[in-house]
Structure formats: structure tokens, C-alpha cells
Amino acid sequence: MNIAIVTNMLAPYRIPLFRALAARPEVSRLTVLVCVDKERDRDWTVTSEPGFEVVRCWGLSLQRTIGGDRLRVVHLRFGVMQWLATQRPDHVLIGDASWTSYLATLACRVLGIPYSVWSEITPVSRVSDGLAGRLRRWMYGGAHRCVAASGEAARFLAGQGVPELRVRRAINAVDVTQLQTAAARWWPERHAVRSSLGIPPDAFVFLYVGQFIARKRVKETVALLEQAAAKRPVHLILAGSGPLEHALREQTVACQHLTTSFVGFVEGDALWRLYAAAHALILLSDDEPWGMVISEALACGLPFFSVATVAAAVEFHTFGMVCNGLADAASALEAFLESNPLAQSMDMRPSCAVSATPDSWAREVLEALA
């Protein structure tokens, strides 16, 4: 099968998924059509990978900042229509590519190319219900299948009127083998890593990985942990960057109990060592279509503390603590800390808790396209 995937950009955590799909014997060719190499608020590094072709479609990309630090990007990449008209793949998997998704849908309908929609949108996602909403439902209506990246995404599709029989789930996944290997390599060094970061020996260590933006509720995370640190030593490692960094640094300086480490944006081994040093991941986003850091943490054997607006937390709720919202967070955090004794966390790390792998994702996608 000759497959094309339409997405906004090639994120590093997608590469293992696309590589696994390209390696399936049923797939003769895989082409990933992107709008841009990387959006303005992304710091990651992407290297070329064998096994699939990446094509950047020509067109326009417009962006503006809304709500203080929230970046809104509109991609109008007309080249996707030209590519589909000339290459004629057997099936197109249309993902999140802004308005380019609708251009791809139009081309598929006119050219008679079967397409499916790959969606991460959840019931709490901030999406327009105006013209974009009508176009989205039109796109769903003509799709062979709608592939939901999570249970929450499947709930959104049901709310949009997509029949259950046309929805398939392909749970987002990380390269579990790579992360398990990294976790095993860095686990013996966990005490040295903590020491290098100036972490008090008796502190329970939380790790935050992500952008410093309002949607991630990083300032609320600091406030919550400051409250918890009044009862027991707590340390927060902040791995990331963003427009709120200066405000966050001022906030942490004012903390009377919580200790913190700012390590900047990190990836690869510089990130895996932090997973080894931490006792738990924390992610309190008010709108998180997935939350790949939760998948990464679980692959490293690390529990998490999160909220019900993070799709990955809901999906893997049995491996962490998921509270309904910030109003319940303080009591939930106290229960979480009591259920994760420091001595146990420091002396033993549970095995990988993630069953979703790139291979399972590729298999589920192909079943949906069949």
C-alpha cells in the first residue's frame, strides 16, 4: 500500500511511529507531507530518518499570538493538493495540519483517493465551532475511518457525530526500547544527577518537561508544590523554555519551602538522566491533546501526577494520579505523596508501564485503513 500522511510538522516523537509504519510489509511507500519544518515555539532537533520520505508542501503559514503566549498557526499549504494530484497514493491519513487538512480532504474527494482522519482533538480542546467546525465535520463525514489517538479523542469524535463503527483507536506511542535502555543506563547515576542539581537528599523530586506557557499551567504547578513543600521536602526540576520563564524564576525565588532547578530545554541523554533523577512527573495542562512526556515517563518506569484535561493521563490513569482539576489538586497531591514513600521511590524503580509501542500503533493504523 502506498500511503501518504498529512501533518503540520515532523516532530521527533513521531519519527518512531512513521518508521514502524514504513517498515510494515503491507506498506510499499510512505510519504509524510508537512507544512513546515518546525514552528516558532518548538526547540527540538529533527534529523533525517530512513524508511520514509518527507515532503514540505508549498504555500502559506500565518501565525499570531493569542491569550498572551498562545501561538495560533494557520497553515494553507496548497502544494498538498498538487502532490496528491500527481502522486495518487492508495490512501491518505490526514492529521493535524490546520487548514491544510481541509485542502487535502478536498483533493482526495475530487480525485477519488480514499482518506482517513487521524485526530488528537479531545472534548476539552479549544477548537472553533464556526467555519472550521463545519469543515471539520465535513472532513469526518467523507473519511473511510477516523483514527483516534486516545480514548478522549474517540469521545470527541463521537460528540461530532462520527459513528462508532467508523472510529478506530491507535494509541500514541514512544520508542519504548530506547527509553528502557536509557533508563537502565541512567538509573545507577540517579543520586549523582540529583547532587549535581543541588537537590536536597530528603526531597521528593518532581519533574516538569515542556514549554513555559500558560496552557501548561507551570505557574500553578509551582504554587501547588510550594504548598505541599510546607509539609515535606519537595524539589521541582523544570526542563523547558518559553515566555513565562522570567516570571517563573521570580516565582520560585519567592518560594519559602519548594526548591527548584531550571535546566533549560533538553533532549536525548540530557533528558533521560532527569527521568532517572526524578521520583514522579507532573503535568497540569488545561488542554493537552496527548502529553507525550507521560508516555516517556512511564516507559522509564516513572509515575505521574496529572489532571483529567491531559489525554495521556486519562489513558494511563492506573499508573499515576489523575485529579479532576486544580480545585482537587492539593488533596490529590497529598494522597499521591503518601502513596509513594520516598525510600521506596529511591531504592526501586518499577518496570515499563506502557503497552503502546510504535509497532502497535502502525498495526492499528493499517487495520483502520484496510
C-alpha positions in Angstrom: 0.0 0.0 0.0 1.2 3.5 -0.9 0.4 5.7 2.0 0.7 9.5 2.5 0.4 11.2 5.9 -0.5 14.9 6.1 0.6 16.7 9.3 1.8 20.1 10.3 5.4 19.2 11.0 7.6 16.2 11.7 8.1 16.1 15.5 10.8 13.9 16.8 8.4 11.7 18.8 6.5 10.9 15.6 9.5 9.5 13.8 9.4 6.1 15.5 5.7 5.8 14.6 6.3 6.6 11.0 9.3 4.4 10.8 7.3 1.5 12.2 4.6 2.1 9.7 7.0 2.3 6.8 8.6 -1.0 7.9 5.4 -3.0 7.7 5.3 -5.5 4.8 1.9 -4.1 3.7 3.4 -0.7 3.1 5.3 -0.2 -0.2 5.8 3.5 0.2 5.3 6.1 3.0 5.4 9.8 2.3 4.9 12.3 5.1 3.6 15.7 3.8 4.4 18.6 6.2 3.6 22.2 6.3 6.7 23.5 8.0 9.9 22.0 9.3 9.3 23.5 12.8 7.0 26.1 14.3 8.3 29.1 16.1 7.7 27.8 19.6 9.4 24.5 19.1 13.0 23.9 20.2 13.6 20.3 19.2 16.1 18.9 16.7 14.9 16.7 13.8 17.4 14.5 11.9 16.6 12.7 8.7 15.4 9.2 9.1 15.5 6.4 6.5 12.4 4.4 5.6 10.1 7.2 4.6 10.1 10.3 2.5 9.3 13.8 3.9 7.9 16.4 1.5 7.4 20.0 2.5 4.4 21.4 0.7 4.5 24.9 -0.7 2.0 27.6 0.5 1.4 30.0 3.3 1.7 29.8 7.1 0.2 32.6 9.2 0.8 32.9 12.9 -0.3 35.2 15.7 -0.1 35.1 19.5 -3.4 34.9 21.4 -4.1 34.9 25.1 -0.7 36.3 26.0 1.5 33.5 25.0 -0.6 31.0 23.0 0.6 30.7 19.4 -2.1 30.3 16.8 -0.7 29.0 13.4 -2.8 28.7 10.3 -1.3 26.6 7.5 -2.5 27.0 3.9 -0.2 24.7 2.0 -1.7 24.4 -1.4 1.2 22.2 -2.5 -0.5 19.3 -0.8 -3.2 19.3 -3.5 -0.6 19.3 -6.3 1.3 16.5 -4.7 -1.8 14.3 -4.3 -2.9 15.0 -7.9 0.5 14.0 -9.3 1.4 11.1 -7.0 -2.0 9.5 -6.4 -1.3 7.4 -3.2 -3.6 4.5 -2.3 -4.7 6.0 1.0 -4.1 9.3 2.7 -4.0 9.7 6.5 -4.9 13.3 7.3 -3.7 14.6 10.6 -3.4 18.0 12.3 -2.3 20.3 9.6 -4.5 23.3 10.3 -6.5 24.4 7.1 -4.2 22.2 5.0 -6.1 19.2 6.3 -9.2 20.6 4.6 -7.2 21.2 1.4 -6.1 17.6 1.5 -9.6 16.5 2.1 -10.9 18.5 -0.9 -8.2 17.0 -3.2 -9.0 13.4 -2.0 -12.7 13.9 -2.7 -12.2 15.4 -6.1 -9.6 12.8 -7.1 -11.4 9.9 -5.6 -8.5 9.0 -3.3 -9.6 7.2 -0.1 -8.6 9.0 3.1 -8.8 8.6 6.8 -8.5 11.2 9.6 -6.0 10.9 12.4 -7.3 13.0 15.3 -5.9 14.0 18.7 -8.6 16.6 19.5 -10.3 15.9 22.8 -13.6 17.3 24.4 -11.5 19.9 26.3 -9.6 21.1 23.2 -10.0 24.7 22.2 -11.3 24.3 18.7 -13.5 26.6 16.6 -17.1 25.6 16.0 -17.7 28.2 13.3 -16.5 27.7 9.7 -13.6 25.5 10.8 -16.0 23.3 12.8 -18.2 22.8 9.8 -15.2 21.9 7.6 -14.0 19.5 10.3 -17.3 17.7 10.3 -17.3 17.7 6.5 -13.9 16.1 6.6 -15.0 13.4 9.1 -18.1 12.7 7.0 -16.2 11.6 4.0 -13.5 9.7 5.8 -13.0 6.0 5.4 -12.2 5.8 9.1 -11.4 8.2 11.9 -8.3 7.2 13.8 -8.4 8.4 17.4 -5.1 8.9 19.2 -6.7 8.3 22.6 -9.9 7.4 24.3 -10.5 11.1 24.9 -10.1 11.7 21.1 -12.6 8.9 20.4 -15.1 10.7 22.8 -14.7 13.9 20.8 -15.3 12.1 17.5 -18.5 10.6 19.0 -19.6 14.1 20.0 -19.1 15.2 16.4 -21.5 12.6 15.2 -18.9 10.1 13.8 -20.5 6.6 14.1 -18.7 4.3 16.5 -18.1 1.7 13.7 -16.0 4.2 11.7 -13.7 5.1 14.7 -10.6 3.1 15.3 -8.1 3.8 18.1 -4.3 3.9 17.5 -2.9 5.0 20.8 0.1 7.4 20.7 3.3 5.7 21.5 7.0 6.3 22.2 10.1 4.2 21.4 9.8 2.1 24.5 13.0 0.1 23.8 15.1 3.2 23.5 13.7 4.7 26.7 14.1 1.5 28.7 17.7 1.3 27.6 18.3 4.9 28.6 16.5 4.4 31.9 18.7 1.4 32.7 21.8 3.3 31.8 21.0 6.4 34.0 19.3 4.7 36.9 22.6 3.9 38.7 23.6 7.6 38.3 20.4 9.0 39.8 22.0 10.1 43.1 24.9 11.8 41.3 22.4 13.6 39.0 20.4 14.8 42.0 23.6 16.0 43.7 24.7 17.9 40.5 21.4 19.7 40.5 21.7 20.7 44.2 18.6 18.6 45.2 18.3 18.1 48.9 18.8 14.4 49.7 15.5 14.0 51.5 13.4 15.8 48.9 10.6 14.2 46.8 11.6 15.2 43.2 9.0 16.1 40.7 10.0 16.7 37.0 8.2 19.1 34.6 9.1 18.8 30.9 7.6 21.2 28.4 7.0 24.8 27.3 6.7 27.6 29.8 3.3 28.8 28.6 0.0 29.5 30.3 -1.7 26.4 28.8 0.7 24.1 30.6 -0.1 25.8 33.9 3.5 25.8 35.1 3.0 28.7 37.5 0.1 26.8 39.1 2.4 23.8 39.3 4.9 25.8 41.3 2.2 27.2 43.6 0.8 23.7 44.2 4.2 22.2 45.0 5.1 25.1 47.3 2.0 24.3 49.3 3.0 20.6 49.5 6.6 21.5 50.4 5.4 23.2 53.6 4.7 19.7 54.9 7.6 17.7 53.5 10.7 18.5 51.4 9.8 18.8 47.7 12.0 19.7 44.7 10.9 20.6 41.2 13.1 20.2 38.1 11.9 22.5 35.3 13.1 21.3 31.9 11.9 23.6 29.2 11.7 27.2 28.0 9.2 29.8 27.0 7.7 33.2 27.5 6.9 32.6 31.2 10.5 31.7 32.2 11.3 35.1 33.8 8.0 35.1 35.8 8.6 31.5 36.8 12.1 32.3 38.1 10.7 35.2 40.1 8.0 33.0 41.5 10.4 30.3 42.6 12.8 32.8 44.2 9.8 33.9 46.4 9.0 30.3 47.4 9.7 29.7 51.1 9.6 25.9 51.0 9.9 24.5 47.5 13.4 24.1 45.9 13.8 24.2 42.2 16.2 23.6 39.3 15.9 25.2 35.9 17.8 23.1 33.3 16.5 24.7 30.1 15.4 22.9 27.0 17.0 19.4 26.9 16.6 16.3 24.8 18.3 12.9 24.4 20.5 11.8 27.2 20.3 15.2 28.9 16.6 14.5 29.3 16.7 10.8 30.1 19.0 11.5 33.1 16.3 13.8 34.5 13.7 11.0 34.3 16.1 8.8 36.3 16.7 11.6 38.9 13.0 12.3 39.5 10.5 10.4 41.6 7.5 11.5 39.6 6.5 13.5 36.5 4.0 16.4 37.0 1.8 17.8 34.2 -1.2 20.0 34.9 -2.1 21.4 31.4 -5.6 22.7 31.0 -5.7 21.4 27.4 -3.4 18.6 26.4 -4.4 16.6 23.3 -2.0 13.9 24.5 1.1 14.6 26.6 3.9 12.6 25.2 6.1 13.2 28.3 3.7 11.0 30.3 4.4 8.2 27.8 8.1 8.8 28.2 7.9 8.8 31.9 6.0 5.6 32.1 8.4 3.9 29.6 11.2 4.9 32.1 9.1 3.4 35.0 8.3 6.8 36.4 4.8 7.5 37.9 3.0 10.8 37.2 0.7 13.3 38.8 -1.7 15.0 36.4 -5.2 16.2 35.7 -8.2 15.0 33.6 -7.5 17.5 30.9 -4.4 15.6 29.8 -5.4 12.8 27.4 -2.4 10.6 28.2 -3.1 10.8 31.9 -6.6 9.7 31.4 -5.5 6.8 29.1 -2.9 5.6 31.6 -4.7 6.6 34.8 -3.8 3.3 36.6 -0.1 4.2 36.6 -0.4 7.6 38.2 -2.7 10.1 40.0 -5.3 11.9 37.9 -7.3 14.6 39.6 -10.3 16.3 38.1 -8.8 19.8 38.2 -6.8 22.3 40.2 -9.5 22.6 42.8 -8.9 18.9 43.8 -5.1 19.0 43.2 -3.9 19.8 46.7 -5.7 16.9 48.4 -4.9 14.6 45.5 -1.2 15.6 45.7 -1.1 14.8 49.4 -2.6 11.4 48.8 -0.1 10.8 45.9 2.9 11.7 48.1 1.6 9.4 50.9 1.2 6.5 48.4 4.8 7.0 47.1 7.1 6.8 50.1 10.4 8.4 49.3 12.5 5.5 50.5 10.7 3.1 48.1 11.0 5.6 45.2 14.7 6.0 45.7 15.5 2.3 46.0 13.4 0.7 43.4 12.1 1.8 40.0 9.1 -0.1 38.6 9.4 -1.6 35.1 7.9 0.0 32.0 4.2 0.6 32.3 3.5 1.4 28.7 2.0 -1.2 26.4 1.6 1.1 23.4 4.6 0.9 21.1 5.4 2.2 17.6 4.7 -1.3 16.2 1.3 -1.5 17.9 0.4 2.0 16.5 1.4 1.0 13.0 -0.6 -2.2 13.2 -3.7 -0.3 14.5 -3.4 2.3 11.7 -3.2 -0.3 9.0 -6.2 -2.1 10.4 -8.1 1.2 10.2 -7.0 1.9 6.6 -8.0 -1.6 5.4 
